[in-house]
Amino acid sequence: MAVGGDDSNDADAAARDAVRCLEHAMVVVAGEKSIHRTVIAPSLIQQDEEAEGEEEISPLYKKACVTVYSFVAGSVVDRALDIVETVFLKECGIGQSSGAAKEDSSTPPLSVRSAASGAAAGLRMLDGVRMLGPSLAKLCDIQIDGKKSGGGSDMAVASTLCIAIHRTTVKNSARTLENLGKAIQDDSNPGETDARISSLTSDVVRAIRLISPYISAYKSVTKRRALPWDPKIGEDAGELDSYIRFLMTRLLGNLQQKSLNYSKHNEEHFVAKGFIFMVNNTSYLLKQLGPLPETNHNRENDDAENYRIESPWFSDKTEKILENEKQKYFSMWEELNKFLSSVDNNALEYQKDNVLSLDSGRVIKSRFSGFNENFERMYEFHKKLSVADEHLRASMITGVKQVFLPKYKNFYDKFSKVQFSKKNMEQYLKYQPQKIDSMLNTLYV
């Protein structure tokens, strides 16, 4: 099963076709060279015994024969170059801008999915050019009288075009890589209303898996071009991991901005959505791209669908954000603990039969009623938040319980035995700890 789905098929198919065109170009040039060697070249070489009495072959005639071969080879290579450039232009997003659509532009903005497909297609073509280009350039050279004629002005055209194919592919591959980073940064789709995993996050996971097989092609780009995330060139240039780190930095920055967009409303449930949004997305990233446990390292990491970021920077950074966002979210439930603080027994006045006085009863009533009202309010909007992953959901529920449930149990066990209301004890004690526990188990969708 290929990574990416149907929307990446067009770019990938076009890239494969471009590589096939290079292969066909080699076949055509090789055939023309074979004809030249077997038919034309022998007529250009005078044997010693045939030289006497015969007119010497004109250098202009030799040059004309070479020019004919040069014209064919140059035309074929030029056509191959046109095809490669066309694929970059039409299928790889060269020239498209990312972000929100502009009113004065008829071209749709470059999405992360399209940019990822374009980057992978560009690297695929570069891989083909790297393997086939030198052989094609060699085929463009011919020898007459034991001397290579590729250095002449005629053959220089075909040879130069072979070099141009490689340079063009490197340049445009670099642009597709830059486009992908910019598309991630400029993604303006708002966060989901229930704080679920953003489509941007899944698109970036897909993007990383699409480009992960092209390690050598990526290195070919960085050796020759300085890039915004890797200004060094040559042997000092970074590996593919440095680009993936750049993409993850752009992604996390965008996600944090989307999280802040929730908080603009300055309402409690929107703030909670912002925290859950980051928890969902960072947890998803770790699950999809984080290193596997030691027991599962038998899976091949060079398989795009199973690609994992083994470098410690990824786990360290993403886990840190995940834990920080969890703690921010759990702190929202701390509000309930202000109703569960201990009550000094000396401050309570008892009447006969373990019944509190009116004033003391009001203290306990306010504690239970405050807890009940705030718990009901918080439970109603927190239970509608989305946490799709079962393990994460269980972890979040456990974290919420640990914030206040032990204190509530102690408070409830202590004062449920005391008569603090003459008529409405059941109303104040309607949430037994076991019921609270059961209700918390239904948090999230």
C-alpha positions as CSV (number, residue, x, y, z in Angstrom):
1,M,0.0,0.0,0.0
2,A,1.5,3.3,-1.1
3,V,1.6,6.3,1.3
4,G,-0.4,9.3,0.3
5,G,-3.6,8.0,-1.4
6,D,-5.1,9.1,-4.6
7,D,-4.2,12.8,-4.4
8,S,-0.5,12.0,-4.7
9,N,-0.9,9.7,-7.7
10,D,-0.8,12.4,-10.3
11,A,2.5,14.0,-9.2
12,D,4.1,10.6,-8.6
13,A,2.9,9.2,-11.9
14,A,4.2,12.3,-13.7
15,A,7.6,12.0,-12.0
16,R,7.8,8.3,-13.0
17,D,6.9,9.2,-16.6
18,A,9.6,11.9,-16.6
19,V,12.2,9.3,-15.5
20,R,10.9,6.9,-18.2
21,C,11.4,9.7,-20.8
22,L,15.0,10.0,-19.7
23,E,15.3,6.2,-20.2
24,H,13.7,6.5,-23.6
25,A,16.1,9.4,-24.5
26,M,19.0,7.2,-23.7
27,V,17.6,4.5,-26.0
28,V,17.1,7.0,-28.9
29,V,20.6,8.5,-28.4
30,A,22.2,5.1,-28.1
31,G,20.4,4.0,-31.3
32,E,21.6,7.1,-33.2
33,K,25.1,6.5,-31.9
34,S,25.0,2.9,-33.0
35,I,24.0,4.1,-36.5
36,H,26.7,6.7,-36.5
37,R,29.4,4.2,-35.5
38,T,28.4,1.5,-38.0
39,V,27.4,3.5,-41.0
40,I,28.8,7.0,-40.8
41,A,32.1,6.7,-38.8
42,P,33.7,4.1,-41.1
43,S,33.3,6.3,-44.1
44,L,35.2,9.1,-42.3
45,I,38.3,7.0,-41.7
46,Q,40.8,6.6,-44.6
47,Q,42.9,3.4,-44.5
48,D,46.5,3.8,-45.5
49,E,46.2,1.5,-48.5
50,E,43.2,3.4,-49.7
51,A,44.7,6.9,-49.2
52,E,46.9,7.0,-52.3
53,G,45.3,8.5,-55.2
54,E,42.1,9.5,-53.4
55,E,41.1,12.9,-52.4
56,E,41.4,13.5,-48.6
57,I,38.1,13.6,-46.7
58,S,37.2,17.2,-46.1
59,P,37.2,18.3,-42.4
60,L,34.0,20.1,-43.1
61,Y,32.3,16.9,-44.2
62,K,33.5,15.2,-40.9
63,K,32.1,18.2,-39.0
64,A,28.8,17.9,-40.8
65,C,28.5,14.3,-39.9
66,V,29.2,15.1,-36.3
67,T,26.7,18.0,-36.4
68,V,24.0,15.6,-37.6
69,Y,24.5,13.4,-34.6
70,S,24.8,16.4,-32.4
71,F,21.5,17.7,-33.7
72,V,19.7,14.5,-33.0
73,A,21.2,14.0,-29.5
74,G,20.7,17.6,-28.6
75,S,17.0,17.6,-29.7
76,V,16.3,14.4,-27.7
77,V,18.0,15.8,-24.5
78,D,16.3,19.2,-25.0
79,R,12.9,17.4,-25.1
80,A,13.7,15.4,-22.0
81,L,14.6,18.7,-20.2
82,D,11.3,20.2,-21.3
83,I,9.4,17.3,-19.9
84,V,11.2,17.5,-16.5
85,E,10.5,21.2,-16.3
86,T,6.9,20.8,-17.3
87,V,6.3,18.2,-14.5
88,F,7.9,20.6,-12.0
89,L,5.6,23.4,-13.2
90,K,2.3,21.6,-13.5
91,E,2.5,18.8,-11.0
92,C,5.0,19.9,-8.3
93,G,3.6,23.3,-7.6
94,I,6.5,25.4,-8.8
95,G,5.1,29.0,-9.0
96,Q,2.1,28.4,-6.7
97,S,1.8,30.3,-3.4
98,S,0.6,28.7,-0.2
99,G,-1.8,30.0,2.4
100,A,-5.2,31.5,1.9
101,A,-6.4,32.1,-1.7
102,K,-5.9,35.6,-3.0
103,E,-8.9,37.5,-4.5
104,D,-6.9,38.6,-7.6
105,S,-5.5,35.1,-8.3
106,S,-7.2,32.4,-10.3
107,T,-4.6,29.8,-9.1
108,P,-5.7,27.9,-6.0
109,P,-3.2,28.1,-3.1
110,L,-0.7,25.3,-2.6
111,S,-1.9,23.0,0.1
112,V,0.3,20.9,2.3
113,R,-0.8,17.7,0.6
114,S,-0.1,19.1,-2.8
115,A,3.3,20.5,-1.7
116,A,4.3,17.2,-0.2
117,S,3.3,15.3,-3.3
118,G,5.3,17.8,-5.4
119,A,8.4,17.5,-3.1
120,A,8.4,13.7,-3.3
121,A,7.9,13.8,-7.0
122,G,10.8,16.2,-7.4
123,L,13.1,14.0,-5.4
124,R,12.0,10.9,-7.4
125,M,12.9,12.7,-10.6
126,L,16.2,13.8,-9.1
127,D,17.0,10.2,-8.2
128,G,16.4,9.2,-11.8
129,V,18.5,12.1,-13.1
130,R,21.3,11.2,-10.8
131,M,21.4,7.6,-12.1
132,L,20.7,8.2,-15.8
133,G,22.2,11.6,-16.4
134,P,25.9,10.6,-16.5
135,S,25.2,7.8,-18.9
136,L,23.1,10.0,-21.1
137,A,25.9,12.6,-21.2
138,K,28.4,9.9,-22.1
139,L,26.2,8.7,-25.0
140,C,26.3,12.3,-26.4
141,D,30.0,12.1,-26.9
142,I,31.4,10.4,-30.1
143,Q,34.9,9.7,-31.3
144,I,36.4,10.2,-34.8
145,D,40.0,9.3,-35.6
146,G,40.3,8.1,-32.0
147,K,39.5,11.6,-30.6
148,K,36.5,12.6,-28.7
149,S,34.4,15.1,-30.6
150,G,32.2,16.1,-27.6
151,G,34.3,19.2,-26.9
152,G,33.3,20.9,-30.1
153,S,30.7,23.7,-30.2
154,D,28.1,21.4,-31.7
155,M,28.4,18.5,-29.3
156,A,28.7,21.0,-26.4
157,V,25.0,21.7,-26.8
158,A,23.9,18.2,-26.0
159,S,26.4,17.8,-23.2
160,T,25.4,21.2,-21.7
161,L,21.8,20.2,-21.9
162,C,22.6,17.0,-19.9
163,I,24.2,19.2,-17.3
164,A,21.2,21.5,-17.4
165,I,18.8,18.6,-16.7
166,H,20.7,17.9,-13.4
167,R,21.0,21.5,-12.4
168,T,17.4,22.2,-13.2
169,T,16.2,19.2,-11.3
170,V,18.3,20.1,-8.2
171,K,17.1,23.7,-8.3
172,N,13.4,22.8,-8.7
173,S,13.6,20.1,-6.1
174,A,15.0,22.6,-3.6
175,R,12.0,24.9,-4.5
176,T,9.5,22.1,-3.8
177,L,11.1,21.4,-0.4
178,E,10.9,25.1,0.4
179,N,7.3,25.2,-0.8
180,L,6.4,22.3,1.6
181,G,7.9,24.2,4.6
182,K,6.1,27.4,3.6
183,A,2.8,25.6,3.1
184,I,3.0,24.1,6.6
185,Q,3.7,27.5,8.0
186,D,1.0,29.3,6.1
187,D,-1.8,26.8,6.6
188,S,-4.7,28.9,7.7
189,N,-7.3,26.2,8.3
190,P,-8.8,26.8,11.8
191,G,-8.7,24.1,14.4
192,E,-11.6,21.7,14.6
193,T,-14.6,22.7,16.7
194,D,-14.2,19.7,19.0
195,A,-10.3,20.0,19.3
196,R,-9.7,16.8,17.4
197,I,-6.5,16.1,15.5
198,S,-5.9,18.7,12.9
199,S,-5.8,17.8,9.2
200,L,-2.5,19.7,9.0
201,T,-0.9,17.3,11.4
202,S,-2.0,14.2,9.5
203,D,-0.9,15.9,6.2
204,V,2.6,16.6,7.7
205,V,2.9,13.0,8.8
206,R,2.0,11.9,5.3
207,A,4.5,14.4,3.9
208,I,7.4,13.1,6.0
209,R,6.6,9.5,5.0
210,L,6.5,10.5,1.3
211,I,10.0,12.1,1.3
212,S,11.6,9.7,3.7
213,P,12.9,7.2,1.1
214,Y,14.8,9.8,-0.9
215,I,17.8,10.2,1.4
216,S,20.4,10.3,-1.5
217,A,18.4,12.6,-3.6
218,Y,18.0,15.0,-0.7
219,K,21.7,15.0,-0.1
220,S,22.3,15.7,-3.8
221,V,20.2,18.9,-3.3
222,T,21.9,20.1,-0.1
223,K,25.4,19.5,-1.6
224,R,24.8,22.0,-4.3
225,R,22.4,24.5,-2.9
226,A,22.2,26.5,0.4
227,L,18.7,26.1,1.9
228,P,17.0,28.3,4.6
229,W,17.2,25.5,7.2
230,D,20.6,24.3,6.1
231,P,22.9,27.1,4.7
232,K,25.9,24.8,4.4
233,I,26.7,23.1,1.1
234,G,29.0,20.3,0.0
235,E,30.0,17.6,2.5
236,D,29.1,19.9,5.4
237,A,25.5,20.0,4.4
238,G,22.9,18.3,6.7
239,E,21.1,15.0,6.2
240,L,17.4,14.5,5.6
241,D,16.8,14.6,9.4
242,S,17.6,18.3,9.5
243,Y,14.8,19.0,6.9
244,I,12.3,16.8,8.9
245,R,13.3,18.8,12.0
246,F,12.6,22.0,10.1
247,L,9.2,20.7,9.0
248,M,8.3,19.7,12.6
249,T,9.3,23.1,13.9
250,R,7.0,24.7,11.4
251,L,4.2,22.3,12.2
252,L,4.4,22.8,16.0
253,G,4.5,26.5,15.6
254,N,1.4,26.5,13.5
255,L,-0.4,24.2,15.9
256,Q,0.4,26.4,18.8
257,Q,-1.0,29.4,16.9
258,K,-4.2,27.4,16.2
259,S,-4.4,26.6,19.9
260,L,-4.1,30.2,20.8
261,N,-7.0,31.0,18.4
262,Y,-9.3,29.0,20.7
263,S,-8.2,31.2,23.7
264,K,-9.1,34.4,21.9
265,H,-12.7,33.9,22.9
266,N,-11.5,34.1,26.6
267,E,-14.1,31.6,27.7
268,E,-13.3,28.6,29.8
269,H,-14.5,25.9,27.4
270,F,-12.5,27.5,24.5
271,V,-9.4,27.5,26.6
272,A,-9.9,23.9,27.4
273,K,-10.3,23.1,23.7
274,G,-6.9,24.8,23.1
275,F,-5.2,22.5,25.6
276,I,-6.9,19.4,24.3
277,F,-6.2,20.3,20.7
278,M,-2.4,20.4,21.5
279,V,-2.6,17.2,23.5
280,N,-4.4,15.4,20.7
281,N,-2.0,16.5,18.0
282,T,1.3,16.0,19.9
283,S,0.1,12.6,21.0
284,Y,-0.7,11.7,17.5
285,L,2.7,12.8,16.3
286,L,4.5,10.6,18.9
287,K,2.3,7.7,18.0
288,Q,2.8,8.0,14.3
289,L,6.5,9.1,14.1
290,G,8.0,8.5,17.5
291,P,10.6,5.7,17.9
292,L,9.1,2.2,18.5
293,P,9.8,0.3,21.8
294,E,12.9,-1.8,21.7
295,T,10.8,-5.0,21.3
296,N,9.4,-3.7,18.0
297,H,12.6,-2.7,16.3
298,N,12.3,-5.6,13.9
299,R,10.3,-3.4,11.5
300,E,12.2,-1.8,8.7
301,N,12.5,2.0,9.2
302,D,13.3,2.4,5.5
303,D,9.7,1.4,4.7
304,A,7.9,4.7,4.1
305,E,4.7,3.6,5.9
306,N,6.7,2.6,9.0
307,Y,9.1,5.5,9.0
308,R,10.0,6.7,12.5
309,I,12.1,9.7,13.7
310,E,14.7,8.0,15.8
311,S,16.6,11.2,16.6
312,P,16.1,12.2,20.3
313,W,15.2,15.8,19.5
314,F,11.8,14.7,18.2
315,S,10.7,12.8,21.2
316,D,12.2,15.3,23.7
317,K,10.5,18.3,22.1
318,T,7.1,16.7,21.4
319,E,6.8,14.9,24.7
320,K,7.7,18.2,26.5
321,I,4.9,20.0,24.8
322,L,2.5,17.2,25.4
323,E,3.1,17.1,29.1
324,N,3.0,20.9,29.4
325,E,-0.4,21.0,27.7
326,K,-1.7,18.1,29.8
327,Q,-0.8,19.9,33.0
328,K,-2.4,23.1,31.8
329,Y,-5.6,21.2,31.1
330,F,-5.6,19.4,34.4
331,S,-5.1,22.7,36.2
332,M,-8.5,23.7,35.0
333,W,-10.0,21.0,37.2
334,E,-8.2,22.4,40.2
335,E,-11.0,24.9,40.5
336,L,-13.1,22.1,42.2
337,N,-10.5,21.7,45.0
338,K,-11.3,25.1,46.5
339,F,-14.6,23.6,47.7
340,L,-12.9,20.6,49.2
341,S,-10.4,22.3,51.5
342,S,-10.4,21.0,55.0
343,V,-12.8,22.5,57.5
344,D,-11.5,23.0,61.1
345,N,-13.7,21.0,63.4
346,N,-13.3,23.7,66.0
347,A,-15.0,26.2,63.7
348,L,-18.1,24.0,63.5
349,E,-20.9,24.1,66.1
350,Y,-22.9,21.0,66.7
351,Q,-26.3,20.6,68.2
352,K,-27.7,17.4,69.6
353,D,-27.6,14.1,67.6
354,N,-24.6,15.2,65.5
355,V,-26.6,18.0,63.8
356,L,-24.7,21.1,62.8
357,S,-25.9,24.5,63.9
358,L,-27.5,26.7,61.2
359,D,-24.4,28.8,60.5
360,S,-22.1,25.8,60.4
361,G,-24.5,23.9,58.2
362,R,-24.4,26.8,55.8
363,V,-20.6,26.4,55.5
364,I,-20.9,22.8,54.4
365,K,-23.9,23.4,52.2
366,S,-22.0,26.1,50.3
367,R,-19.1,23.6,49.8
368,F,-21.2,20.9,48.4
369,S,-23.4,23.2,46.3
370,G,-20.4,25.0,44.9
371,F,-18.7,21.7,44.0
372,N,-21.9,20.3,42.5
373,E,-22.6,23.4,40.3
374,N,-19.1,23.7,39.1
375,F,-18.6,20.0,38.5
376,E,-21.8,19.9,36.4
377,R,-20.8,22.9,34.4
378,M,-17.3,21.5,33.7
379,Y,-18.4,18.0,33.0
380,E,-21.0,19.2,30.4
381,F,-18.5,20.9,28.1
382,H,-15.5,18.7,28.8
383,K,-17.3,15.5,27.9
384,K,-17.9,16.9,24.4
385,L,-14.2,17.3,23.6
386,S,-12.7,14.9,21.3
387,V,-9.9,12.5,22.4
388,A,-10.1,9.7,19.8
389,D,-7.1,7.6,20.9
390,E,-8.2,5.1,23.6
391,H,-4.9,5.1,25.5
392,L,-4.7,8.8,25.5
393,R,-8.3,9.1,26.6
394,A,-7.7,6.7,29.5
395,S,-4.6,8.7,30.5
396,M,-6.5,12.0,30.4
397,I,-9.4,10.6,32.5
398,T,-6.9,9.2,35.1
399,G,-5.2,12.6,35.2
400,V,-8.5,14.4,35.8
401,K,-9.5,12.0,38.6
402,Q,-6.2,12.5,40.3
403,V,-6.7,16.2,40.5
404,F,-9.7,16.3,42.8
405,L,-11.4,12.9,43.2
406,P,-9.3,11.7,46.3
407,K,-10.0,15.0,48.0
408,Y,-13.7,14.8,47.2
409,K,-13.9,11.3,48.5
410,N,-12.4,12.3,51.8
411,F,-14.6,15.4,52.1
412,Y,-17.7,13.4,51.1
413,D,-16.9,10.5,53.5
414,K,-16.4,13.0,56.4
415,F,-19.4,15.3,56.0
416,S,-22.0,12.9,54.5
417,K,-22.2,11.4,58.0
418,V,-23.0,14.8,59.5
419,Q,-26.5,16.3,59.5
420,F,-25.8,19.7,57.9
421,S,-29.3,20.1,56.3
422,K,-32.6,19.3,57.8
423,K,-34.5,18.7,54.5
424,N,-32.2,18.6,51.5
425,M,-29.3,16.2,52.4
426,E,-29.9,14.1,49.3
427,Q,-29.7,17.1,47.1
428,Y,-26.3,18.1,48.4
429,L,-25.0,14.5,48.5
430,K,-26.3,13.5,45.0
431,Y,-22.8,12.9,43.7
432,Q,-21.3,10.0,45.5
433,P,-17.6,9.5,44.8
434,Q,-18.5,6.3,42.9
435,K,-20.9,8.2,40.7
436,I,-18.3,10.9,40.0
437,D,-15.8,8.2,39.0
438,S,-18.3,6.7,36.6
439,M,-19.2,10.0,35.1
440,L,-15.5,10.9,34.5
441,N,-15.1,7.6,32.7
442,T,-17.5,8.9,30.0
443,L,-15.4,12.1,29.3
444,Y,-14.5,12.8,25.7
445,V,-15.8,11.6,22.4
